[in-house]
Each structure stands twice: as structure tokens, then as C-alpha cells.
Amino acid sequence: METLIHHLLEIARNHPDRIALRCGTESVSYEEFRARIFTTAAHLRVLGVEEGDRVLICGGNTLAIPVLYFAVHALGAVAVPVAPDTPESVLATLASDSEARLAVVEKPASGMPCPVVSPKTVTAIAGKHEIEPICQPDAIADLLYTTGTTGRKKGVVLTQANVLAAARNITEFIGNGPDDVEVVPLPLSHSFGLGRLRCMAVAGNTLILEPGVGTGATVVKRILDARATGLAVVPAGFDIIRRMTGDSLGQAREHLRYIEIGSAPMKPETRRWLTDLLPQTRICHHYGLTEASRAAFTEYHSDTHKSGTAGRAAPNVEIVVCDENGRRLPTGETGEVVVRGGMVMQEYWKQPELTGKAFCAEGLKTGDIGYVDADGYLFLLGRRSDLINVGGRKVAPDEIEDLLCQMEGVHGAGCVGEPDELLGECVKAYLVADREIPRSEVVAFLRTRVEEWKIPQVIERIDSIPRTNSGKIQRHMLRSAKEVAWISGR
């Protein structure tokens, strides 16, 4: 019987004095972490939490949140992590949908359908009252709500076996070990940050939690002062670090052994800067979904011969491409990316119809369109729902967006389909730019790079590209964008 909790217990037993977590000026050893977890679990039980109950956890990157997360698991209950900036109305909706027994929330929350307590109140209880862990591999561990790019929230159900499999896959690829000290300025309410916490339970290393990238200076200082060997950041975080601190991250090149990047694409110029700055660091960029965490990895230095790839399947994961009927396609053919592995979710919470549509005989349908080449490298061409149908020919918006962002003066781009009387749809591009760019210049730039029918027919300038918390473009919001500064004709 193996779960993350049982791995933590073994580490605490064999290495009680090793530092598990640091946050600000506070740190806890693995034995202290274990004691807090099981004392907190005992207190949660007094508050009425039983095996199988859902516990909503809403808070920032403090030591209390990891303690709560594992305490819920120890009870055999289900953790429902929620971002700390979630509005009260949404918080109440999620508590209702998950049928939460208890909500542990940092800020006051009204209108909740269940009792509400603060993280400090629950985790500050000292004493010898502990429980024995009762979680089983097939029990539900986490219920993660994902907005995606359509605005619809889905509850992703992951078992203890799922989260353990994901942690093992990631740890095996990156090569995490007990001597690693990793800086994590990611929210633990999101799959990426939560994944780093799970990996800690397997590898037995030290995590340094930060509230976010901020101006970048604090994160870089933390890396240098702790001589950190690892870092986990989203692409936008590196843009901030580069803009605000210059090349100071390069001072960590002798000890920064690995970086994990995820949740969104990396700008080509940021990627070049990072690889030049850290020539010996393993820079790993993952591809995955909340439903299938870290399905593939690419390593920037070793995969330079595969420009644009999302990488190869992670350890113990299989990635195939299927047609519309769920049949596997030959190598090199384009279709929907399908993932199979121990980390794949069980179902969408209380949505059996949606769950049925998410799977085929080959595994979980990701909704992404792409192909796998003869060397096993995955190449993504866009979301199935985002593809633009230009007279029967499909355009992946990501391809055009990446090229537009290479234009001088363009800082962001988003493409969607625009109704067209002749072709049904044409490409419409929204640009974040510091100057007015006429369509003729866009045409001249793209004409030698893509087919004519992929070139945007309509250009709109906007203040910013709407994105999810994980950095993915919200195209449904682009289509209804109101604050348009100018429109260029066809």
C-alpha cells in the first residue's frame, strides 16, 4: 500500500531533521512537518471531517497550506485546493458543487454552504493528539477545479494512486533527489505548484515557498542565498525576472541543477536568453493538463534539434494521436492527442456525460491537435475547439500567434475565427503592440512564413490578451473584446 502520506512517513522516520519546507523566516523539518500534519488531521476530525469528505482549502503559499493538504489526505478525505484570490461567490459555488464538509479559508467568506475556519486556527493546535493515516491508493485524493479556456469549471477527480504516479513520473524525468533545494513561487492551488509539493513527498528534498515571482528580485535572491538546485516557474515569470533583474539569475549557474517550466508556451527570445544564461542547467518544459499532469517533457539544451516540440512522453506515459473516431493514427499524421498513464484522472466530478466524451479506447482525449514524429516527439498545432476553419482548411491559432509575436513592436497576440461570407471563417488577430501596425506589414511579414490563407484578414489592437491563471489564452473573451483601440481593414 503506497500513497504520498506513506512516503512522507518513511522520510520523516529515516531523516527526521532534514528540512522539508521553508517559507519566509520559518522552516520545518520532516519530523515537525509529520507532527503538524497528523495533529491537524486529528483537529479536522474533531470538526467533523471523515473519510471521503471534501475539504476546500483556500490560501496562499504559507506553511499551513501543505500541512492542511496532507492532513486531509491522512484522513482519507479529499482536498479541494482553490486559489486565494477566488471571489466569495465562486468560492461558495465550488463549496456547494463539491459538497464540502468544511472550508479552510484565509479571508472571511460569507454565503458558504458549509462551516468555515481559518488555516491558522486549524494548524496551530499543538499537542500529542494524532491519527493513524487511513488513506488508500484507490481513494480520491484531490478534486481540482479547472476553468480551461472556455470559462466552464470542471472538477478533476484524482486518486491517491494518480497523484503518486504523477509525482514519480516527474521525479524520474527531472532526477529529483533528497539533496535538492527547490524554490517554488507557484500557487499550491494549481496543478503545477501542487505537483512540486507532491514530488517533495517522494524525493524527500527541501521546498522554499514564495508567494509569487513579484518583481523577480526576491526569487533570485532566494535562489542565490540558498544555493538552490531547483526552480519551478511559469514562462511569464521568467519574462519578469529578465526585465526586472537582468542577467542576475546567471549567478546561479554553478548550483542551479534543474528548472521546471509549464502551463504556457515560452517566448522564443526568453528561451534563448535562458539557455544562454544557464548552459549547464537542465531546463525542462512540461506539457500536460490538470487531467493528466506532466504528460510530456522537452529539455531545452538536448532537444534543440526538434524546434517547436512539446517533448516526448514522460516516464511511464504513452502518447498517441487518434482520429475523430478514437482510432490510433500512424506516426506523423495529425489528429487529437491522447494520453495514457497512471496519473490520468478518473472522471469529472458529477459530470458523467462529460467524462464519457473525455475518453476513448486509447486513453484520455486532451482536446489538443498535433502529431508525433518518428522519434517520438510531440508537436502541438492547437486546441481542437480553437482551430479556425478557412474554407475547409484548418488553421492552428498558436502557429500564427507565435509568428506575430516575432514582429517588432508586438508584445502579445491572440487569434480566433472571424465569420467570412466566402470561406465561412477567416483568421482574426488581436495584437498588443506599442505602435500602429498596418495589415500590409503583417501580410508582408507572414507571407514568406505561412500559407496565404493563414494570414489574418482582420487585425485589432487591444490592451492585453486575456489569459487563465495558468497562462492559456481565453479565446472566448477575445471574441467579445470591447476595449479595442483601433481596427485595420481587410
Secondary structure as GFF3:
##gff-version 3
##sequence-region A 1 490
A	DSSP	alpha_helix	4	14	.	.	.	ID=ss1
A	DSSP	beta_strand	19	23	.	.	.	ID=ss2
A	DSSP	beta_strand	26	29	.	.	.	ID=ss3
A	DSSP	alpha_helix	30	46	.	.	.	ID=ss4
A	DSSP	beta_strand	54	58	.	.	.	ID=ss5
A	DSSP	alpha_helix	64	74	.	.	.	ID=ss6
A	DSSP	beta_strand	78	82	.	.	.	ID=ss7
A	DSSP	alpha_helix	88	98	.	.	.	ID=ss8
A	DSSP	beta_strand	102	105	.	.	.	ID=ss9
A	DSSP	beta_strand	116	117	.	.	.	ID=ss10
A	DSSP	alpha_helix	119	123	.	.	.	ID=ss11
A	DSSP	beta_strand	140	146	.	.	.	ID=ss12
A	DSSP	beta_strand	154	159	.	.	.	ID=ss13
A	DSSP	alpha_helix	160	174	.	.	.	ID=ss14
A	DSSP	beta_strand	181	184	.	.	.	ID=ss15
A	DSSP	alpha_helix	191	203	.	.	.	ID=ss16
A	DSSP	beta_strand	206	209	.	.	.	ID=ss17
A	DSSP	alpha_helix	217	225	.	.	.	ID=ss18
A	DSSP	beta_strand	230	233	.	.	.	ID=ss19
A	DSSP	alpha_helix	235	245	.	.	.	ID=ss20
A	DSSP	three_ten_helix	248	252	.	.	.	ID=ss21
A	DSSP	beta_strand	258	261	.	.	.	ID=ss22
A	DSSP	alpha_helix	268	277	.	.	.	ID=ss23
A	DSSP	beta_strand	282	289	.	.	.	ID=ss24
A	DSSP	beta_strand	292	299	.	.	.	ID=ss25
A	DSSP	beta_strand	311	313	.	.	.	ID=ss26
A	DSSP	beta_strand	317	322	.	.	.	ID=ss27
A	DSSP	beta_strand	335	341	.	.	.	ID=ss28
A	DSSP	beta_strand	347	348	.	.	.	ID=ss29
A	DSSP	alpha_helix	352	358	.	.	.	ID=ss30
A	DSSP	beta_strand	359	360	.	.	.	ID=ss31
A	DSSP	beta_strand	363	372	.	.	.	ID=ss32
A	DSSP	beta_strand	377	383	.	.	.	ID=ss33
A	DSSP	beta_strand	388	390	.	.	.	ID=ss34
A	DSSP	beta_strand	393	395	.	.	.	ID=ss35
A	DSSP	alpha_helix	397	404	.	.	.	ID=ss36
A	DSSP	beta_strand	410	420	.	.	.	ID=ss37
A	DSSP	beta_strand	424	433	.	.	.	ID=ss38
A	DSSP	alpha_helix	439	446	.	.	.	ID=ss39
A	DSSP	three_ten_helix	452	454	.	.	.	ID=ss40
A	DSSP	beta_strand	458	462	.	.	.	ID=ss41
A	DSSP	alpha_helix	475	479	.	.	.	ID=ss42
A	DSSP	beta_strand	484	488	.	.	.	ID=ss43
###
